[in-house]
């Protein structure tokens, strides 16, 4: 099992944002996390990626516990993520942004950087090659020299995926990857996510657009008020009375 989440809880003062949640993500799987706003979905991603520490419970990745590891160490082990609000270096080029993902694996230090050692020069070349390949993968290589803040929203979403892919992860956490894009762009983005899965990436996906979720996910976890209320295939989830009452009846079927 690639990722195991066991009895994970996160409290912020008197608020329990994630409450005793458990599930598994097998290698090569697309696992969707759905639920109403405030259900704890993004907080759960924060816990898996090390952005916040869990109050209780354990997270295991490739058989090793990562519950209390810092964010950079979890990333080095092979977990990459995007954020609900696209986070870019908006005044740098698209290519420069994509190199950030690769550089977390760099062995260079301050000494190498200051003296421009052969290792530093080699890794700079490797990072740009890996970044450009990630841009090609995401379908935005022609935008490589554009300023990131000037490209369309859908392209920024693709750039966020390229940054994640450049890190050569085993698991990618996609937090609302099609928020703010058109219906046509949503279809194209779904094709990109399916391409990621076909290329061997394991994906954990938070998304409100149910047509995308139901068309992509191998299995779905449903959160409500921080608790897991259901888990199953898209067919099982769409027919679950508790899920329909808590979420699907009011969900946007965009």
C-alpha positions in Angstrom: 0.0 0.0 0.0 1.5 3.4 -1.0 -0.3 5.6 1.5 -2.1 4.5 4.7 -4.1 7.1 6.8 -5.0 5.7 10.2 -7.3 7.5 12.7 -5.9 10.9 11.7 -7.3 13.8 13.7 -6.5 17.5 13.6 -7.7 20.0 16.2 -7.3 23.8 16.0 -8.1 24.8 19.6 -11.7 23.8 20.2 -12.3 23.0 16.5 -11.8 19.5 15.2 -11.2 19.9 11.4 -10.3 16.2 10.7 -11.9 13.6 13.0 -10.5 10.1 13.2 -10.2 9.5 9.4 -8.7 6.3 7.9 -8.3 5.2 4.4 -5.7 3.6 2.0 -4.3 4.8 -1.4 -2.9 1.9 -3.4 -0.1 2.6 -6.0 -1.5 3.6 -9.4 -4.9 4.6 -7.9 -6.9 7.7 -8.3 -8.5 8.4 -4.9 -11.0 11.3 -4.7 -11.8 13.1 -1.4 -15.2 14.9 -1.6 -17.5 16.7 0.8 -19.1 20.1 1.5 -17.1 23.2 2.1 -15.5 23.0 5.5 -15.6 19.2 5.6 -11.8 19.0 6.2 -10.6 18.0 2.8 -7.8 20.6 2.4 -6.8 20.2 6.0 -6.4 16.5 5.4 -4.1 17.3 2.5 -2.1 19.6 4.8 -1.6 16.7 7.2 -0.5 14.2 4.5 2.0 16.8 3.0 3.4 17.9 6.4 2.0 21.4 6.1 0.3 20.9 9.5 1.1 18.2 12.1 -1.6 15.7 13.0 -3.0 15.9 16.5 -3.5 12.2 16.6 -3.2 9.2 14.3 -0.6 7.9 11.9 0.4 8.5 8.2 2.5 5.8 6.5 4.0 6.1 3.1 5.7 3.2 1.4 5.7 1.4 4.7 7.5 4.1 6.6 5.7 6.4 9.1 5.8 10.1 8.0 3.3 11.5 10.6 5.8 13.9 12.2 8.2 14.6 9.3 8.6 18.2 8.1 7.1 19.2 4.8 10.4 19.2 2.8 11.3 15.7 3.9 7.8 14.3 2.9 8.3 16.0 -0.5 11.7 14.4 -0.8 10.2 11.0 -0.1 7.8 11.4 -3.1 4.7 13.3 -2.2 3.9 16.4 -4.2 0.9 18.7 -4.0 -0.9 21.5 -5.6 -3.0 24.1 -3.7 -6.6 25.2 -4.0 -5.4 28.7 -4.7 -2.7 28.3 -7.4 0.6 29.3 -5.7 3.2 30.5 -8.2 6.2 32.9 -8.4 4.1 35.2 -10.5 6.9 37.5 -11.6 9.2 34.7 -12.8 8.9 32.7 -16.0 6.8 29.6 -16.4 10.1 27.6 -16.8 11.6 29.1 -13.7 8.6 28.1 -11.7 8.7 24.5 -13.0 12.4 24.2 -11.9 11.4 24.7 -8.3 9.9 21.3 -8.2 13.0 19.5 -9.4 15.4 21.5 -7.1 14.0 20.0 -3.9 16.1 16.9 -4.9 19.2 19.0 -5.6 22.4 18.1 -3.7 24.0 21.5 -4.1 24.6 23.7 -1.1 25.4 27.4 -0.5 29.1 26.7 -1.2 28.3 25.2 -4.6 26.0 28.0 -5.5 28.4 30.8 -4.6 31.4 29.3 -6.3 29.4 27.9 -9.3 31.0 24.5 -8.8 30.6 21.8 -11.5 27.9 20.2 -9.4 26.0 23.4 -9.3 26.2 23.9 -13.0 25.3 20.3 -13.8 22.2 20.4 -11.5 21.1 23.7 -13.0 21.2 22.2 -16.4 19.4 19.1 -15.2 16.7 21.1 -13.4 15.9 23.1 -16.5 15.7 20.0 -18.6 13.4 18.3 -16.1 11.3 21.4 -15.8 10.9 21.7 -19.6 9.9 18.1 -19.8 7.3 18.6 -17.1 5.9 21.6 -19.0 5.6 19.4 -22.1 3.9 16.7 -20.0 1.4 19.4 -18.8 0.8 20.7 -22.3 2.2 24.2 -21.7 5.8 24.0 -23.1 5.1 26.9 -25.6 4.5 29.1 -22.6 7.9 28.4 -21.0 9.3 31.9 -21.4 6.1 33.7 -20.4 5.8 35.4 -17.0 3.7 33.0 -14.9 1.4 35.8 -13.6 0.4 36.7 -17.2 -0.8 33.3 -18.4 -4.5 32.2 -18.2 -6.0 30.6 -15.2 -6.2 27.1 -16.8 -2.6 27.3 -17.8 -1.7 28.3 -14.3 -3.4 25.1 -13.1 -1.4 23.1 -15.6 1.8 24.9 -14.4 1.0 23.8 -10.8 0.8 20.2 -12.0 4.1 20.7 -13.9 5.8 21.9 -10.8 4.6 18.8 -9.0 5.6 16.5 -11.8 9.1 18.0 -12.0 9.7 16.8 -8.5 9.3 13.2 -9.8 6.8 12.2 -7.1 5.1 8.9 -6.5 2.0 10.5 -5.1 0.4 13.7 -6.2 -2.2 15.6 -4.1 -4.4 17.7 -6.4 -6.4 20.3 -4.4 -9.3 21.5 -6.6 -7.4 21.3 -9.8 -10.2 22.6 -12.0 -11.6 25.4 -9.7 -12.2 28.5 -11.7 -11.9 27.0 -15.2 -14.6 26.5 -17.9 -16.5 23.3 -18.6 -14.4 22.7 -21.8 -11.2 23.3 -19.8 -12.4 20.9 -17.1 -12.7 18.2 -19.7 -9.2 18.9 -21.0 -7.8 19.0 -17.4 -9.5 15.6 -16.7 -7.6 14.2 -19.7 -4.4 15.5 -18.2 -5.1 13.9 -14.9 -5.9 10.6 -16.6 -2.7 10.9 -18.5 -0.8 11.3 -15.2 -2.4 8.1 -13.9 -1.6 6.2 -17.1 2.1 7.3 -16.7 2.3 5.8 -13.3 1.5 8.6 -10.9 -0.7 7.8 -7.9 -3.2 10.6 -7.4 -5.3 11.9 -4.4 -7.8 14.4 -5.6 -10.0 17.0 -3.8 -12.6 18.4 -6.1 -16.2 19.7 -6.1 -17.0 19.1 -9.8 -18.7 15.7 -9.5 -18.7 15.0 -13.3 -14.9 15.0 -13.1 -14.7 13.0 -9.9 -17.1 10.3 -11.0 -15.4 10.0 -14.4 -11.8 9.8 -13.0 -11.8 8.2 -9.5 -11.2 4.6 -8.8 -12.5 5.1 -5.3 -13.9 8.0 -3.3 -13.8 9.1 0.4 -16.6 11.4 1.6 -16.0 13.7 4.5 -18.6 15.6 6.5 -17.8 17.9 9.5 -14.3 16.3 9.5 -15.5 12.7 9.7 -15.5 10.0 7.0 -19.1 9.1 6.3 -18.5 6.8 3.3 -15.9 5.2 1.1 -16.4 3.2 -2.1 -16.5 3.2 -5.9 -18.1 6.1 -7.7 -21.2 3.9 -8.3 -21.4 3.0 -4.6 -20.9 6.6 -3.5 -23.5 8.1 -5.9 -26.1 5.6 -4.5 -25.3 6.0 -0.8 -28.2 7.7 1.1 -26.0 9.3 3.7 -23.8 10.9 1.0 -26.8 12.1 -1.0 -28.2 13.7 2.1 -24.9 15.3 3.2 -23.5 16.4 -0.1 -24.4 15.1 -3.5 -28.0 16.4 -3.4 -26.6 19.9 -3.1 -23.4 19.5 -5.1 -22.6 21.4 -8.2 -22.8 18.9 -11.1 -20.6 21.1 -13.3 
